[in-house]
Amino acid sequence: MKTEKVIIEVSTDGLYSAYMPSDDYGFGLAGYGETEKEAIDDFYAAVSEMKELEEADGRTFPDLQFQFEHAVGYVVPESASCCVAEDSEGYNEDKSEARQ
């Protein structure tokens, strides 16, 4: 199992993103939300969708786990209801929610 870094950022408009900067697999993964937790949950939903797409095309989705890290200069808002340490575990199908 390979560990891939996932960067968490908050934009100037207050929206969060969680993305995998690696392009080693021929696909990208990203999630977005109004909170850090929503962005992480959406990231896991993107993983599930990509896994389904890869398998539908006859390819094997790589065995990955994810290490979430805040972007350089990221300041955790006082109102943050989630922290990266809580979600730094390996990919788990049960954490995925349907993307909307």
Backbone hydrogen bonds in HBPLUS format (Angstrom, degrees):
<---DONOR---> <-ACCEPTOR-->    atom                        ^
c    i                          cat <-CA-CA->   ^        H-A-AA   ^      H-
h    n   atom  resd res      DA  || num        DHA   H-A  angle D-A-AA Bond
n    s   type  num  typ     dist DA aas  dist angle  dist       angle   num
A0002-LYS N   A0063-ASP O   3.07 MM  61  6.49 161.5  2.10 161.0 158.7     1
A0065-GLN N   A0002-LYS O   2.91 MM  63  6.21 147.4  2.01 152.8 154.6     2
A0004-GLU N   A0065-GLN O   2.89 MM  61  6.30 161.9  1.92 158.5 160.9     3
A0067-GLN N   A0004-GLU O   2.89 MM  63  6.07 160.9  1.93 147.6 151.1     4
A0006-VAL N   A0067-GLN O   2.88 MM  61  5.88 156.8  1.94 144.4 142.3     5
A0069-GLU N   A0006-VAL O   2.82 MM  63  6.10 157.2  1.87 169.6 170.9     6
A0007-ILE N   A0019-TYR O   2.77 MM  12  5.37 153.4  1.84 163.9 155.5     7
A0019-TYR N   A0007-ILE O   2.94 MM  12  5.37 153.0  2.01 145.6 152.2     8
A0008-ILE N   A0069-GLU O   2.77 MM  61  5.99 146.0  1.88 153.9 159.6     9
A0071-ALA N   A0008-ILE O   2.94 MM  63  5.77 153.5  2.02 159.9 152.1    10
A0009-GLU N   A0017-SER O   2.94 MM   8  5.37 159.2  1.98 149.4 155.7    11
A0017-SER N   A0009-GLU O   2.91 MM   8  5.37 154.7  1.97 150.2 153.2    12
A0011-SER N   A0015-LEU O   2.81 MM   4  5.46 167.9  1.82 162.3 164.2    13
A0014-GLY N   A0011-SER O   2.93 MM   3  5.24 162.3  1.96 113.9 117.7    14
A0016-TYR N   A0033-GLY O   2.83 MM  17  5.31 169.0  1.84 169.2 169.0    15
A0033-GLY N   A0016-TYR O   3.13 MM  17  5.31 150.3  2.22 139.7 140.0    16
A0018-ALA N   A0031-GLY O   2.88 MM  13  5.12 151.2  1.96 147.4 149.4    17
A0031-GLY N   A0018-ALA O   2.75 MM  13  5.12 143.1  1.89 145.1 156.9    18
A0020-MET N   A0029-LEU O   3.03 MM   9  5.60 161.7  2.06 158.1 158.9    19
A0039-ALA N   A0035-THR O   3.07 MM   4  6.36 156.9  2.13 148.9 154.8    20
A0040-ILE N   A0036-GLU O   2.99 MM   4  6.28 157.1  2.04 151.5 157.8    21
A0041-ASP N   A0037-LYS O   2.84 MM   4  6.07 165.4  1.86 155.9 160.1    22
A0042-ASP N   A0038-GLU O   2.86 MM   4  5.98 156.8  1.91 145.9 152.7    23
A0043-PHE N   A0039-ALA O   2.86 MM   4  6.05 143.2  2.00 139.2 149.7    24
A0044-TYR N   A0040-ILE O   3.04 MM   4  6.39 158.6  2.08 152.4 156.3    25
A0045-ALA N   A0041-ASP O   3.01 MM   4  6.35 145.3  2.14 141.2 151.4    26
A0046-ALA N   A0042-ASP O   2.91 MM   4  6.21 149.0  2.01 144.4 152.6    27
A0046-ALA N   A0043-PHE O   3.06 MM   3  5.03 115.9  2.48  93.7 109.2    28
A0047-VAL N   A0043-PHE O   2.95 MM   4  6.35 147.7  2.06 146.7 156.2    29
A0048-SER N   A0044-TYR O   3.06 MM   4  6.37 158.1  2.11 145.6 150.3    30
A0049-GLU N   A0045-ALA O   2.97 MM   4  6.26 159.5  2.01 149.3 154.9    31
A0050-MET N   A0046-ALA O   2.87 MM   4  6.06 163.4  1.90 151.3 155.8    32
A0051-LYS N   A0047-VAL O   2.88 MM   4  6.05 156.5  1.93 150.4 157.3    33
A0052-GLU N   A0048-SER O   3.03 MM   4  6.29 158.9  2.08 147.8 152.7    34
A0053-LEU N   A0049-GLU O   2.95 MM   4  6.25 160.6  1.99 151.2 156.5    35
A0054-GLU N   A0050-MET O   2.85 MM   4  6.03 166.8  1.87 155.5 158.6    36
A0055-GLU N   A0051-LYS O   3.03 MM   4  6.18 165.7  2.05 149.8 153.8    37
A0056-ALA N   A0052-GLU O   2.87 MM   4  6.03 151.2  1.96 147.1 155.7    38
A0057-ASP N   A0053-LEU O   3.05 MM   4  6.27 138.6  2.23 142.6 152.9    39
A0057-ASP N   A0054-GLU O   3.18 MM   3  5.19 129.5  2.45  94.8 107.8    40
A0059-ARG N   A0054-GLU O   2.79 MM   5  5.01 156.7  1.84 155.5 147.5    41
A0058-GLY N   A0055-GLU O   3.05 MM   3  4.95 159.4  2.09 103.8 107.7    42
A0074-TYR N   A0071-ALA O   2.95 MM   3  5.30 154.5  2.02 137.1 136.1    43
A0080-ALA N   A0077-PRO O   3.00 MM   3  5.32 165.8  2.02 115.7 118.6    44
A0086-GLU N   A0083-CYS O   3.10 MM   3  5.74 140.7  2.26 114.9 123.9    45
A0087-ASP N   A0084-VAL O   2.86 MM   3  5.32 143.5  1.99 114.1 124.8    46
A0095-LYS N   A0092-ASN O   2.92 MM   3  5.60 155.8  1.98 122.7 129.6    47
A0096-SER N   A0093-GLU O   3.13 MM   3  5.53 156.0  2.19 112.0 119.1    48
